[in-house]
Amino acid sequence: FCTKSFNRPPTMRLETVLIWFIFGFCSLVWDTEGAPIPPITKFTRGFKQRVEYIKAVIHKSNLDKGTPPNSKTRAYSKSMSPYKNDDAGHLIAARLGGTGRETYNIVPQNLAQNRGAWRTQVEAPIYDSVAKGNVVTYEVWPVYKGKKATRPSSLRYRARTSKGKLVVSGTMNNPVPSRMFSYDSIDDGNQDVANYEVPVEENFEEEQINGQNSNEEMLPYWFDEVNVNE
């Protein structure tokens, strides 16, 4: 009985090997990054692999479970920005469960903004809402000034609870590093950075993007909503 069960016809073994080879090859060609790591559920890429959209569905169990950038994602961020002092910024924050090990969740971001206004004005309200027991769907659209730009000029964002209540929504500029601001001695715990304010635009001005030369046609229509915190 055992002998018969293991001595399968050669053609069957060959077909099995061929199927697995085709499956593996297709996966390598068409899905090199694999499925997004939860809570991230979707992302889209553009020119030179720039990130143009990302979505996460965040549960309480995801909080504080993310990862920091690694050498791969830091190198990717540097390659996408002409400014050496930019951060490798998470779109879905590590404290919201976002990975720092995959480039689909990373953009070059102004250091002061990433560790200041973006953290306090966007990420904190989402964190607080999820901590209260809400499931929050969080989306970010990096905005680029041209079809070949790889550093976003601003970040559009929206977060809603599963019941449809708006948590935050708006657009935040991603300014170029200021010569008046010293980055050399800054670390994650610097309070001066945490208190640094970057303007949040609740009504996005269309003229800030160069129309057909941008990715604006891919962006949603609802950015005239005001920011609302739970």
C-alpha positions in Angstrom: 0.0 0.0 0.0 2.8 2.4 1.0 4.8 1.5 -2.1 1.9 2.3 -4.4 1.1 5.6 -2.8 4.6 7.0 -3.2 5.4 5.6 -6.6 3.3 8.0 -8.6 3.4 8.2 -12.4 6.4 10.3 -13.7 4.0 12.5 -15.7 2.1 13.5 -12.5 5.3 14.5 -10.8 6.5 16.5 -13.9 3.1 18.3 -14.1 3.3 19.2 -10.4 6.9 20.6 -10.8 5.8 22.5 -13.9 2.8 24.1 -12.1 4.9 25.2 -9.1 7.6 26.6 -11.4 5.1 28.7 -13.4 3.4 29.9 -10.2 6.8 30.9 -8.7 8.0 32.6 -11.8 4.7 34.6 -12.1 5.0 35.6 -8.5 8.5 36.8 -9.0 7.7 38.9 -12.1 4.3 40.3 -11.2 4.3 40.5 -7.4 7.8 41.2 -6.3 6.7 42.9 -3.0 4.1 40.4 -2.1 0.9 41.2 -0.2 1.0 44.4 2.0 1.8 43.8 5.7 -1.2 44.5 7.9 -2.7 46.8 8.8 -1.8 48.1 5.4 -4.2 46.7 2.9 -3.4 48.5 -0.4 -0.9 50.7 -2.1 -0.1 52.0 -5.6 3.1 53.0 -7.2 4.0 55.4 -9.9 7.1 56.8 -11.7 10.3 55.2 -10.4 8.3 53.3 -7.8 7.2 56.4 -6.0 4.2 55.8 -3.7 1.0 57.4 -4.8 -1.5 55.9 -2.5 -1.7 53.8 0.6 -4.5 52.4 2.8 -4.6 50.8 6.2 -7.4 49.4 8.4 -6.1 49.8 11.9 -7.3 47.8 14.9 -6.3 48.2 18.5 -4.1 45.2 18.3 -2.0 47.0 15.6 -1.0 49.9 17.9 2.8 50.1 18.6 3.5 47.0 16.6 5.1 48.6 13.6 8.8 48.7 12.7 11.4 51.5 12.1 13.1 52.1 8.7 15.9 49.8 7.9 18.9 50.2 5.6 16.8 49.3 2.5 14.1 51.8 3.1 16.5 54.6 4.1 18.4 54.1 0.9 15.2 54.1 -1.1 14.1 57.4 0.6 17.5 59.0 -0.1 17.3 58.0 -3.7 13.9 59.7 -4.0 15.0 63.1 -2.6 17.6 65.6 -3.5 17.8 66.7 0.2 20.1 64.7 2.4 18.4 65.8 5.6 15.0 64.4 4.7 13.6 61.6 6.9 12.5 58.2 5.7 9.0 58.9 6.7 6.3 56.3 7.3 3.0 57.0 5.6 1.3 54.6 8.0 3.2 55.3 11.3 5.0 52.6 13.2 2.9 53.3 16.2 -0.1 52.7 14.1 1.3 49.3 13.0 3.0 50.4 9.8 6.1 48.7 8.5 9.4 50.5 8.1 10.9 47.6 6.2 9.0 48.0 2.9 9.4 50.9 0.6 5.7 51.1 -0.2 5.2 52.7 3.2 8.1 55.2 2.9 8.5 58.7 1.4 11.2 61.3 1.8 9.7 63.7 4.4 10.8 66.9 5.9 12.4 65.9 9.2 10.7 68.6 11.3 7.4 67.8 9.8 7.7 64.1 10.2 8.7 64.3 13.9 6.5 67.3 14.7 3.2 68.3 13.0 2.7 65.1 11.1 3.0 63.1 14.4 0.9 65.4 16.5 -1.7 66.6 14.1 -2.3 63.5 12.0 -1.0 60.4 13.7 -2.0 61.2 17.3 -5.7 61.7 16.7 -5.8 58.4 14.8 -3.9 56.6 17.5 -6.3 58.0 20.2 -9.3 56.9 18.2 -8.1 53.4 17.7 -7.0 53.2 21.4 -10.6 53.9 22.3 -11.7 50.8 20.4 -12.5 52.2 17.0 -11.4 50.5 13.8 -10.0 53.3 11.6 -9.5 53.3 7.9 -6.6 55.6 7.1 -5.6 56.7 3.6 -2.7 58.8 2.4 -2.2 60.3 -1.1 1.3 61.7 -1.6 1.1 64.7 -4.0 3.8 65.3 -6.6 4.4 68.5 -8.6 5.3 66.7 -11.7 5.0 63.3 -13.5 8.7 62.7 -12.8 8.9 64.1 -9.3 9.8 61.5 -6.7 9.7 63.7 -3.5 6.1 64.6 -2.5 5.3 68.3 -2.2 2.5 67.5 0.2 0.6 64.7 1.7 -3.2 64.4 1.6 -4.8 62.2 4.2 -8.1 61.0 5.5 -9.1 58.7 8.4 -12.6 57.5 9.3 -13.9 55.0 11.8 -15.8 51.9 10.7 -19.0 53.8 11.6 -18.1 56.6 9.1 -17.1 59.3 11.6 -14.3 61.5 10.3 -11.2 61.4 12.5 -8.8 63.6 10.5 -8.7 64.9 6.9 -6.6 67.5 5.1 -3.4 68.3 3.3 0.0 69.0 4.9 2.9 70.5 3.0 6.2 68.7 2.8 8.5 71.7 2.8 12.1 71.5 1.7 14.6 71.6 4.5 15.3 75.1 5.8 18.8 76.5 6.0 17.7 78.2 9.2 17.0 74.8 10.9 19.9 72.7 12.1 19.4 68.9 11.7 22.8 67.7 12.7 22.1 67.3 16.4 18.4 66.2 16.2 17.2 62.8 17.4 13.7 61.3 17.8 13.3 62.7 21.4 14.1 66.3 20.6 11.2 68.4 21.9 12.0 71.4 19.7 11.3 69.2 16.7 8.1 67.9 18.3 6.9 71.4 18.7 7.8 72.6 15.3 4.7 73.6 13.4 4.0 72.9 9.7 0.9 74.4 8.2 -2.0 72.1 7.5 -4.2 73.1 4.6 -7.8 72.1 5.1 -8.8 73.6 1.7 -6.3 72.5 -0.9 -5.6 75.1 -3.5 -5.6 73.7 -7.0 -2.9 76.1 -8.3 -0.3 74.5 -6.0 -0.1 71.5 -8.3 0.8 71.8 -11.9 -2.4 70.2 -13.4 -1.6 67.6 -16.0 2.0 67.4 -15.0 1.0 66.1 -11.5 -0.7 63.0 -10.1 -3.7 65.1 -9.0 -6.1 63.4 -11.4 -5.7 60.3 -9.2 -6.6 62.1 -6.0 -10.1 62.1 -4.3 -12.5 65.0 -4.4 -13.3 65.5 -0.7 -10.4 67.5 0.6 -12.6 70.5 1.4 -13.6 68.7 4.6 -12.4 70.3 7.8 -10.3 68.4 10.3 -12.4 66.7 13.0 -10.9 64.9 16.0 -12.8 62.4 18.0 
